[in-house]
């Protein structure tokens, strides 16, 4: 599985730690920046990560900004992207099991790096359950296509 990563200046340290952690765990990673800690506009980075998933280049994405919220707002504008901003373990697991979320959004100013890595592990290692949850996701797609 290949995972697209991106952050703004609110999530720079977290993104780099997540990158190292995923690589050590055997995942392929595509890093869409930022590559030095300068102020940027989070929608620009969210766009790169989401387009990579839309193209099929990466299967999952992880975005980090100050709160995770701006990244999730931008990411959820992309067709086929289901981005979840969260900060605790239950949601990290269930957003894969039930929502088949393909982008995890974290807040570098909300959680520490250790928690971020645990949430990433849950997110990338949990499979979608399908079944009745697929029906609900199909309804999200119908809304998206209106
Ligand atoms: C940047 O200061 C901050 O607004 C951004 O990282 C993010 O938290 C937006 O939701």
Backbone and ligand atoms as CSV (ligand in chain L), in Angstrom:
chain,resi,resn,atom,element,x,y,z
A,1,UNK,N,N,0.843,-1.198,0.000
A,1,UNK,CA,C,0.000,0.000,0.000
A,1,UNK,C,C,0.879,1.250,0.000
A,2,UNK,N,N,0.473,2.239,-0.837
A,2,UNK,CA,C,1.229,3.492,-0.861
A,2,UNK,C,C,0.385,4.581,-0.189
A,3,UNK,N,N,1.020,5.361,0.661
A,3,UNK,CA,C,0.316,6.369,1.455
A,3,UNK,C,C,0.848,7.763,1.125
A,4,UNK,N,N,-0.087,8.666,0.791
A,4,UNK,CA,C,0.279,10.055,0.484
A,4,UNK,C,C,0.276,10.867,1.772
A,5,UNK,N,N,1.312,11.670,1.951
A,5,UNK,CA,C,1.434,12.486,3.159
A,5,UNK,C,C,1.518,13.961,2.808
A,6,UNK,N,N,0.983,14.794,3.681
A,6,UNK,CA,C,1.125,16.229,3.484
A,6,UNK,C,C,0.835,16.977,4.769
A,7,UNK,N,N,1.364,18.181,4.859
A,7,UNK,CA,C,1.122,19.002,6.048
A,7,UNK,C,C,1.296,20.474,5.709
A,8,UNK,N,N,0.799,21.325,6.597
A,8,UNK,CA,C,1.192,22.731,6.546
A,8,UNK,C,C,2.130,22.979,7.731
A,9,UNK,N,N,2.380,24.249,8.025
A,9,UNK,CA,C,3.320,24.591,9.088
A,9,UNK,C,C,2.803,24.192,10.477
A,10,UNK,N,N,1.497,23.890,10.590
A,10,UNK,CA,C,0.958,23.443,11.885
A,10,UNK,C,C,1.209,21.968,12.148
A,11,UNK,N,N,1.707,21.255,11.130
A,11,UNK,CA,C,1.862,19.810,11.293
A,11,UNK,C,C,3.183,19.259,10.800
A,12,UNK,N,N,4.162,20.128,10.670
A,12,UNK,CA,C,5.438,19.749,10.042
A,12,UNK,C,C,6.159,18.622,10.792
A,13,UNK,N,N,6.321,18.782,12.098
A,13,UNK,CA,C,7.050,17.754,12.874
A,13,UNK,C,C,6.285,16.439,12.873
A,14,UNK,N,N,4.988,16.524,13.010
A,14,UNK,CA,C,4.155,15.312,13.019
A,14,UNK,C,C,4.273,14.579,11.687
A,15,UNK,N,N,4.180,15.327,10.603
A,15,UNK,CA,C,4.241,14.694,9.274
A,15,UNK,C,C,5.568,13.952,9.086
A,16,UNK,N,N,6.647,14.575,9.494
A,16,UNK,CA,C,7.950,13.919,9.323
A,16,UNK,C,C,8.067,12.671,10.202
A,17,UNK,N,N,7.518,12.746,11.406
A,17,UNK,CA,C,7.540,11.572,12.289
A,17,UNK,C,C,6.673,10.454,11.708
A,18,UNK,N,N,5.526,10.825,11.151
A,18,UNK,CA,C,4.631,9.829,10.537
A,18,UNK,C,C,5.317,9.188,9.336
A,19,UNK,N,N,6.003,9.985,8.563
A,19,UNK,CA,C,6.719,9.467,7.386
A,19,UNK,C,C,7.758,8.416,7.805
A,20,UNK,N,N,8.583,8.759,8.782
A,20,UNK,CA,C,9.614,7.818,9.262
A,20,UNK,C,C,8.964,6.542,9.794
A,21,UNK,N,N,7.904,6.729,10.560
A,21,UNK,CA,C,7.222,5.597,11.193
A,21,UNK,C,C,6.620,4.656,10.146
A,22,UNK,N,N,5.958,5.219,9.155
A,22,UNK,CA,C,5.324,4.379,8.121
A,22,UNK,C,C,6.388,3.639,7.312
A,23,UNK,N,N,7.482,4.320,7.008
A,23,UNK,CA,C,8.549,3.665,6.239
A,23,UNK,C,C,9.160,2.519,7.042
A,24,UNK,N,N,9.356,2.766,8.334
A,24,UNK,CA,C,9.899,1.700,9.197
A,24,UNK,C,C,8.938,0.520,9.290
A,25,UNK,N,N,7.642,0.812,9.136
A,25,UNK,CA,C,6.631,-0.253,9.215
A,25,UNK,C,C,6.436,-0.952,7.873
A,26,UNK,N,N,7.182,-0.534,6.859
A,26,UNK,CA,C,7.145,-1.226,5.569
A,26,UNK,C,C,6.194,-0.634,4.546
A,27,UNK,N,N,5.614,0.520,4.830
A,27,UNK,CA,C,4.718,1.163,3.860
A,27,UNK,C,C,5.532,2.028,2.898
A,28,UNK,N,N,5.010,2.122,1.672
A,28,UNK,CA,C,5.562,3.082,0.723
A,28,UNK,C,C,4.900,4.419,0.993
A,29,UNK,N,N,5.675,5.488,0.933
A,29,UNK,CA,C,5.157,6.809,1.280
A,29,UNK,C,C,5.476,7.802,0.168
A,30,UNK,N,N,4.504,8.636,-0.170
A,30,UNK,CA,C,4.741,9.731,-1.112
A,30,UNK,C,C,4.524,11.026,-0.339
A,31,UNK,N,N,5.570,11.804,-0.192
A,31,UNK,CA,C,5.533,13.001,0.647
A,31,UNK,C,C,5.304,14.245,-0.220
A,32,UNK,N,N,4.146,14.869,-0.058
A,32,UNK,CA,C,3.797,16.049,-0.845
A,32,UNK,C,C,4.126,17.348,-0.110
A,33,UNK,N,N,4.975,17.248,0.891
A,33,UNK,CA,C,5.435,18.447,1.569
A,33,UNK,C,C,4.520,18.858,2.719
A,34,UNK,N,N,4.895,19.899,3.383
A,34,UNK,CA,C,5.987,20.790,3.072
A,34,UNK,C,C,7.323,20.151,3.500
A,35,UNK,N,N,8.387,20.632,2.881
A,35,UNK,CA,C,9.693,20.018,3.123
A,35,UNK,C,C,10.571,20.872,4.047
A,36,UNK,N,N,10.160,22.112,4.261
A,36,UNK,CA,C,10.792,22.930,5.304
A,36,UNK,C,C,9.672,23.701,5.995
A,37,UNK,N,N,9.901,24.067,7.218
A,37,UNK,CA,C,8.806,24.600,8.031
A,37,UNK,C,C,8.536,26.083,7.746
A,38,UNK,N,N,7.841,26.293,6.620
A,38,UNK,CA,C,7.452,27.647,6.223
A,38,UNK,C,C,5.928,27.707,6.156
A,39,UNK,N,N,5.392,28.899,6.262
A,39,UNK,CA,C,3.936,29.062,6.243
A,39,UNK,C,C,3.383,28.822,4.834
A,40,UNK,N,N,2.388,27.950,4.752
A,40,UNK,CA,C,1.739,27.658,3.463
A,40,UNK,C,C,0.224,27.613,3.680
A,41,UNK,N,N,-0.507,27.524,2.585
A,41,UNK,CA,C,-1.970,27.419,2.641
A,41,UNK,C,C,-2.360,25.951,2.559
A,42,UNK,N,N,-3.007,25.453,3.622
A,42,UNK,CA,C,-3.290,24.007,3.689
A,42,UNK,C,C,-4.098,23.457,2.511
A,43,UNK,N,N,-4.990,24.232,1.845
A,43,UNK,CA,C,-5.697,23.624,0.705
A,43,UNK,C,C,-4.769,23.196,-0.434
A,44,UNK,N,N,-3.638,23.893,-0.572
A,44,UNK,CA,C,-2.693,23.533,-1.649
A,44,UNK,C,C,-2.105,22.144,-1.417
A,45,UNK,N,N,-1.818,21.830,-0.180
A,45,UNK,CA,C,-1.237,20.516,0.149
A,45,UNK,C,C,-2.316,19.438,0.125
A,46,UNK,N,N,-3.494,19.768,0.657
A,46,UNK,CA,C,-4.609,18.800,0.623
A,46,UNK,C,C,-4.896,18.410,-0.828
A,47,UNK,N,N,-4.841,19.371,-1.734
A,47,UNK,CA,C,-5.119,19.099,-3.155
A,47,UNK,C,C,-4.137,18.074,-3.714
A,48,UNK,N,N,-2.880,18.234,-3.416
A,48,UNK,CA,C,-1.864,17.312,-3.952
A,48,UNK,C,C,-2.106,15.885,-3.450
A,49,UNK,N,N,-2.365,15.758,-2.172
A,49,UNK,CA,C,-2.587,14.427,-1.580
A,49,UNK,C,C,-3.862,13.793,-2.150
A,50,UNK,N,N,-4.928,14.578,-2.233
A,50,UNK,CA,C,-6.211,14.015,-2.718
A,50,UNK,C,C,-6.142,13.658,-4.201
A,51,UNK,N,N,-5.460,14.464,-4.982
A,51,UNK,CA,C,-5.332,14.149,-6.407
A,51,UNK,C,C,-4.518,12.877,-6.604
A,52,UNK,N,N,-3.554,12.655,-5.758
A,52,UNK,CA,C,-2.760,11.429,-5.839
A,52,UNK,C,C,-3.636,10.201,-5.566
A,53,UNK,N,N,-4.572,10.330,-4.638
A,53,UNK,CA,C,-5.502,9.220,-4.352
A,53,UNK,C,C,-6.498,9.067,-5.505
A,54,UNK,N,N,-6.992,10.171,-6.004
A,54,UNK,CA,C,-7.942,10.095,-7.129
A,54,UNK,C,C,-7.309,9.405,-8.341
A,55,UNK,N,N,-6.033,9.655,-8.564
A,55,UNK,CA,C,-5.320,9.047,-9.709
A,55,UNK,C,C,-5.016,7.567,-9.494
A,56,UNK,N,N,-5.148,7.110,-8.253
A,56,UNK,CA,C,-4.830,5.725,-7.937
A,56,UNK,C,C,-3.356,5.489,-7.644
A,57,UNK,N,N,-2.607,6.608,-7.538
A,57,UNK,CA,C,-1.172,6.520,-7.246
A,57,UNK,C,C,-0.957,6.076,-5.790
A,58,UNK,N,N,-1.808,6.598,-4.899
A,58,UNK,CA,C,-1.782,6.207,-3.486
A,58,UNK,C,C,-3.169,5.719,-3.093
A,59,UNK,N,N,-3.220,4.854,-2.077
A,59,UNK,CA,C,-4.503,4.289,-1.649
A,59,UNK,C,C,-5.075,5.056,-0.454
A,60,UNK,N,N,-4.220,5.546,0.407
A,60,UNK,CA,C,-4.652,6.308,1.582
A,60,UNK,C,C,-3.829,7.588,1.675
A,61,UNK,N,N,-4.370,8.567,2.416
A,61,UNK,CA,C,-3.633,9.811,2.629
A,61,UNK,C,C,-3.668,10.219,4.087
A,62,UNK,N,N,-2.635,10.934,4.493
A,62,UNK,CA,C,-2.599,11.491,5.845
A,62,UNK,C,C,-2.199,12.958,5.728
A,63,UNK,N,N,-3.027,13.823,6.306
A,63,UNK,CA,C,-2.793,15.263,6.242
A,63,UNK,C,C,-2.719,15.814,7.660
A,64,UNK,N,N,-1.762,16.678,7.897
A,64,UNK,CA,C,-1.634,17.277,9.233
A,64,UNK,C,C,-1.579,18.798,9.101
A,65,UNK,N,N,-2.487,19.472,9.783
A,65,UNK,CA,C,-2.395,20.931,9.920
A,65,UNK,C,C,-2.473,21.237,11.413
A,66,UNK,N,N,-2.809,22.457,11.792
A,66,UNK,CA,C,-2.843,22.780,13.216
A,66,UNK,C,C,-3.911,21.997,13.958
A,67,UNK,N,N,-5.102,21.952,13.377
A,67,UNK,CA,C,-6.227,21.260,14.025
A,67,UNK,C,C,-6.646,19.984,13.311
A,68,UNK,N,N,-6.267,19.834,12.058
A,68,UNK,CA,C,-6.774,18.749,11.202
A,68,UNK,C,C,-8.049,19.158,10.477
A,69,UNK,N,N,-8.674,20.224,10.943
A,69,UNK,CA,C,-9.993,20.596,10.407
A,69,UNK,C,C,-9.885,21.239,9.023
A,70,UNK,N,N,-8.988,22.188,8.878
A,70,UNK,CA,C,-8.841,22.845,7.565
A,70,UNK,C,C,-8.508,21.839,6.486
A,71,UNK,N,N,-7.595,20.938,6.793
A,71,UNK,CA,C,-7.222,19.902,5.817
A,71,UNK,C,C,-8.436,19.050,5.467
A,72,UNK,N,N,-9.248,18.699,6.465
A,72,UNK,CA,C,-10.397,17.831,6.175
A,72,UNK,C,C,-11.458,18.573,5.366
A,73,UNK,N,N,-11.639,19.847,5.648
A,73,UNK,CA,C,-12.614,20.623,4.869
A,73,UNK,C,C,-12.205,20.665,3.405
A,74,UNK,N,N,-10.927,20.920,3.161
A,74,UNK,CA,C,-10.434,20.978,1.775
A,74,UNK,C,C,-10.506,19.594,1.121
A,75,UNK,N,N,-10.055,18.571,1.834
A,75,UNK,CA,C,-9.982,17.220,1.256
A,75,UNK,C,C,-11.365,16.704,0.873
A,76,UNK,N,N,-12.368,17.004,1.699
A,76,UNK,CA,C,-13.709,16.481,1.427
A,76,UNK,C,C,-14.405,17.154,0.242
A,77,UNK,N,N,-13.772,18.155,-0.353
A,77,UNK,CA,C,-14.286,18.754,-1.598
A,77,UNK,C,C,-13.915,17.912,-2.814
A,78,UNK,N,N,-13.006,16.968,-2.651
A,78,UNK,CA,C,-12.555,16.141,-3.780
A,78,UNK,C,C,-13.416,14.896,-3.895
A,79,UNK,N,N,-13.881,14.658,-5.105
A,79,UNK,CA,C,-14.750,13.517,-5.364
A,79,UNK,C,C,-14.048,12.207,-4.970
A,80,UNK,N,N,-14.773,11.379,-4.244
A,80,UNK,CA,C,-14.209,10.083,-3.855
A,80,UNK,C,C,-13.345,10.130,-2.614
A,81,UNK,N,N,-13.130,11.328,-2.099
A,81,UNK,CA,C,-12.320,11.446,-0.879
A,81,UNK,C,C,-13.253,11.483,0.332
A,82,UNK,N,N,-12.935,10.639,1.294
A,82,UNK,CA,C,-13.643,10.629,2.580
A,82,UNK,C,C,-12.588,10.890,3.651
A,83,UNK,N,N,-12.528,12.152,4.077
A,83,UNK,CA,C,-11.485,12.569,5.011
A,83,UNK,C,C,-12.068,12.726,6.409
A,84,UNK,N,N,-11.361,12.208,7.395
A,84,UNK,CA,C,-11.823,12.266,8.776
A,84,UNK,C,C,-10.795,12.994,9.644
A,85,UNK,N,N,-11.249,14.076,10.265
A,85,UNK,CA,C,-10.407,14.784,11.244
A,85,UNK,C,C,-10.728,14.207,12.614
A,86,UNK,N,N,-9.732,13.705,13.291
A,86,UNK,CA,C,-9.995,13.065,14.588
A,86,UNK,C,C,-8.756,13.135,15.473
A,87,UNK,N,N,-8.996,12.821,16.756
A,87,UNK,CA,C,-7.874,12.910,17.697
A,87,UNK,C,C,-7.892,11.790,18.733
A,88,UNK,N,N,-8.749,10.771,18.516
A,88,UNK,CA,C,-8.733,9.643,19.459
A,88,UNK,C,C,-8.882,8.291,18.741
A,89,UNK,N,N,-8.542,7.257,19.496
A,89,UNK,CA,C,-8.335,5.938,18.914
A,89,UNK,C,C,-9.600,5.292,18.347
A,90,UNK,N,N,-10.709,5.406,19.058
A,90,UNK,CA,C,-11.941,4.749,18.613
A,90,UNK,C,C,-12.319,5.231,17.213
A,91,UNK,N,N,-12.271,6.543,17.016
A,91,UNK,CA,C,-12.656,7.100,15.714
A,91,UNK,C,C,-11.660,6.712,14.623
A,92,UNK,N,N,-10.382,6.626,14.978
A,92,UNK,CA,C,-9.367,6.256,13.975
A,92,UNK,C,C,-9.652,4.868,13.428
A,93,UNK,N,N,-10.110,3.964,14.299
A,93,UNK,CA,C,-10.427,2.606,13.871
A,93,UNK,C,C,-11.761,2.566,13.120
A,94,UNK,N,N,-12.761,3.208,13.698
A,94,UNK,CA,C,-14.112,3.070,13.125
A,94,UNK,C,C,-14.323,3.876,11.858
A,95,UNK,N,N,-13.506,4.894,11.641
A,95,UNK,CA,C,-13.676,5.625,10.386
A,95,UNK,C,C,-13.168,4.793,9.205
A,96,UNK,N,N,-12.328,3.810,9.476
A,96,UNK,CA,C,-11.951,2.838,8.432
A,96,UNK,C,C,-13.009,1.731,8.362
A,97,UNK,N,N,-13.372,1.158,9.492
A,97,UNK,CA,C,-14.336,0.050,9.515
A,97,UNK,C,C,-15.676,0.435,8.901
A,98,UNK,N,N,-16.190,1.600,9.250
A,98,UNK,CA,C,-17.557,1.965,8.863
A,98,UNK,C,C,-17.639,2.986,7.741
A,99,UNK,N,N,-16.711,3.941,7.708
A,99,UNK,CA,C,-16.801,5.017,6.702
A,99,UNK,C,C,-15.895,4.774,5.498
A,100,UNK,N,N,-15.049,3.776,5.576
A,100,UNK,CA,C,-14.033,3.556,4.535
A,100,UNK,C,C,-13.317,4.867,4.206
A,101,UNK,N,N,-13.004,5.626,5.228
A,101,UNK,CA,C,-12.275,6.883,5.022
A,101,UNK,C,C,-10.946,6.595,4.367
A,102,UNK,N,N,-10.584,7.445,3.434
A,102,UNK,CA,C,-9.299,7.233,2.762
A,102,UNK,C,C,-8.281,8.324,3.076
A,103,UNK,N,N,-8.681,9.310,3.861
A,103,UNK,CA,C,-7.721,10.331,4.299
A,103,UNK,C,C,-7.907,10.580,5.799
A,104,UNK,N,N,-6.814,10.524,6.507
A,104,UNK,CA,C,-6.794,10.817,7.945
A,104,UNK,C,C,-6.232,12.225,8.138
A,105,UNK,N,N,-6.963,13.055,8.875
A,105,UNK,CA,C,-6.510,14.427,9.128
A,105,UNK,C,C,-6.251,14.596,10.620
A,106,UNK,N,N,-5.057,15.041,10.931
A,106,UNK,CA,C,-4.648,15.170,12.331
A,106,UNK,C,C,-4.249,16.609,12.642
A,107,UNK,N,N,-4.351,16.966,13.912
A,107,UNK,CA,C,-3.984,18.308,14.343
A,107,UNK,C,C,-2.669,18.304,15.094
A,108,UNK,N,N,-1.679,18.895,14.493
A,108,UNK,CA,C,-0.356,18.960,15.113
A,108,UNK,C,C,-0.346,19.795,16.379
A,109,UNK,N,N,-1.369,20.666,16.527
A,109,UNK,CA,C,-1.455,21.489,17.733
A,109,UNK,C,C,-2.480,20.924,18.721
A,110,UNK,N,N,-3.021,19.748,18.374
A,110,UNK,CA,C,-4.060,19.130,19.211
A,110,UNK,C,C,-3.526,17.904,19.939
A,111,UNK,N,N,-2.776,17.076,19.214
A,111,UNK,CA,C,-2.261,15.830,19.802
A,111,UNK,C,C,-0.733,15.791,19.674
A,112,UNK,N,N,-0.103,15.018,20.550
A,112,UNK,CA,C,1.337,14.830,20.485
A,112,UNK,C,C,1.708,13.834,19.396
A,113,UNK,N,N,2.993,13.774,19.111
A,113,UNK,CA,C,3.476,12.883,18.052
A,113,UNK,C,C,3.178,11.417,18.391
A,114,UNK,N,N,3.335,11.049,19.659
A,114,UNK,CA,C,3.098,9.651,20.054
A,114,UNK,C,C,1.672,9.222,19.764
A,115,UNK,N,N,0.712,10.044,20.134
A,115,UNK,CA,C,-0.696,9.735,19.846
A,115,UNK,C,C,-0.921,9.698,18.338
A,116,UNK,N,N,-0.336,10.644,17.628
A,116,UNK,CA,C,-0.508,10.681,16.166
A,116,UNK,C,C,-0.065,9.359,15.539
A,117,UNK,N,N,1.052,8.824,15.990
A,117,UNK,CA,C,1.560,7.566,15.409
A,117,UNK,C,C,0.624,6.404,15.729
A,118,UNK,N,N,0.048,6.401,16.920
A,118,UNK,CA,C,-0.918,5.338,17.272
A,118,UNK,C,C,-2.170,5.432,16.405
A,119,UNK,N,N,-2.637,6.650,16.175
A,119,UNK,CA,C,-3.838,6.834,15.343
A,119,UNK,C,C,-3.554,6.423,13.901
A,120,UNK,N,N,-2.367,6.755,13.429
A,120,UNK,CA,C,-1.956,6.355,12.073
A,120,UNK,C,C,-1.936,4.829,11.961
A,121,UNK,N,N,-1.367,4.162,12.952
A,121,UNK,CA,C,-1.313,2.687,12.919
A,121,UNK,C,C,-2.710,2.089,12.827
A,122,UNK,N,N,-3.635,2.598,13.627
A,122,UNK,CA,C,-5.015,2.091,13.587
A,122,UNK,C,C,-5.624,2.338,12.217
A,123,UNK,N,N,-5.411,3.527,11.698
A,123,UNK,CA,C,-6.018,3.909,10.424
A,123,UNK,C,C,-5.494,3.041,9.269
A,124,UNK,N,N,-4.204,2.869,9.185
A,124,UNK,CA,C,-3.656,2.161,8.009
A,124,UNK,C,C,-3.779,0.640,8.128
A,125,UNK,N,N,-4.018,0.148,9.333
A,125,UNK,CA,C,-4.077,-1.308,9.509
A,125,UNK,C,C,-5.491,-1.851,9.686
A,126,UNK,N,N,-6.496,-1.006,9.559
A,126,UNK,CA,C,-7.890,-1.448,9.717
A,126,UNK,C,C,-8.559,-1.485,8.349
A,127,UNK,N,N,-9.265,-2.591,8.091
A,127,UNK,CA,C,-9.953,-2.771,6.801
A,127,UNK,C,C,-11.421,-2.373,6.918
A,128,UNK,N,N,-11.956,-1.839,5.865
A,128,UNK,CA,C,-13.377,-1.501,5.758
A,128,UNK,C,C,-14.226,-2.771,5.895
A,129,UNK,N,N,-15.318,-2.686,6.648
A,129,UNK,CA,C,-16.194,-3.847,6.864
A,129,UNK,C,C,-17.134,-4.131,5.709
A,130,UNK,N,N,-17.468,-3.101,4.928
A,130,UNK,CA,C,-18.396,-3.297,3.806
A,130,UNK,C,C,-19.816,-3.529,4.289
A,131,UNK,N,N,-20.579,-4.332,3.532
A,131,UNK,CA,C,-21.950,-4.655,3.920
A,131,UNK,C,C,-22.839,-3.423,4.002
A,132,UNK,N,N,-23.554,-3.287,5.122
A,132,UNK,CA,C,-24.488,-2.163,5.264
A,132,UNK,C,C,-23.765,-0.818,5.215
A,133,UNK,N,N,-22.482,-0.835,5.542
A,133,UNK,CA,C,-21.733,0.427,5.516
A,133,UNK,C,C,-21.464,0.879,4.081
A,134,UNK,N,N,-21.349,-0.078,3.178
A,134,UNK,CA,C,-21.172,0.276,1.762
A,134,UNK,C,C,-22.411,0.998,1.234
A,135,UNK,N,N,-23.589,0.520,1.659
A,135,UNK,CA,C,-24.846,1.162,1.247
A,135,UNK,C,C,-24.833,2.637,1.653
A,136,UNK,N,N,-24.354,2.904,2.841
A,136,UNK,CA,C,-24.342,4.282,3.358
A,136,UNK,C,C,-23.319,5.135,2.609
A,137,UNK,N,N,-22.197,4.523,2.275
A,137,UNK,CA,C,-21.185,5.270,1.511
A,137,UNK,C,C,-21.685,5.548,0.097
A,138,UNK,N,N,-22.425,4.585,-0.455
A,138,UNK,CA,C,-23.029,4.815,-1.774
A,138,UNK,C,C,-23.956,6.032,-1.723
A,139,UNK,N,N,-24.631,6.216,-0.602
A,139,UNK,CA,C,-25.524,7.371,-0.469
A,139,UNK,C,C,-24.726,8.682,-0.388
A,140,UNK,N,N,-23.558,8.617,0.208
A,140,UNK,CA,C,-22.679,9.804,0.215
A,140,UNK,C,C,-22.282,10.131,-1.237
A,141,UNK,N,N,-21.958,9.090,-1.994
A,141,UNK,CA,C,-21.565,9.304,-3.391
A,141,UNK,C,C,-22.712,9.909,-4.190
A,142,UNK,N,N,-23.923,9.463,-3.888
A,142,UNK,CA,C,-25.093,10.029,-4.585
A,142,UNK,C,C,-25.196,11.534,-4.294
A,143,UNK,N,N,-24.967,11.904,-3.074
A,143,UNK,CA,C,-25.000,13.345,-2.711
A,143,UNK,C,C,-23.921,14.090,-3.495
A,144,UNK,N,N,-22.739,13.463,-3.542
A,144,UNK,CA,C,-21.587,14.066,-4.222
A,144,UNK,C,C,-21.872,14.273,-5.725
A,145,UNK,N,N,-22.664,13.367,-6.285
A,145,UNK,CA,C,-22.928,13.416,-7.730
A,145,UNK,C,C,-24.088,14.324,-8.107
A,146,UNK,N,N,-24.774,14.897,-7.113
A,146,UNK,CA,C,-25.928,15.764,-7.423
A,146,UNK,C,C,-25.457,17.091,-7.993
L,1,LIG,C1,C,-2.534,27.562,10.309
L,1,LIG,O1,O,-2.195,28.570,11.187
L,1,LIG,C2,C,-3.801,26.848,10.741
L,1,LIG,O2,O,-4.895,27.668,10.509
L,1,LIG,C3,C,-3.933,25.547,10.003
L,1,LIG,O3,O,-2.826,24.754,10.280
L,1,LIG,C4,C,-5.119,24.672,10.358
L,1,LIG,O4,O,-5.216,24.472,11.728
L,1,LIG,C5,C,-6.385,25.022,9.760
L,1,LIG,O5,O,-7.416,24.346,9.984
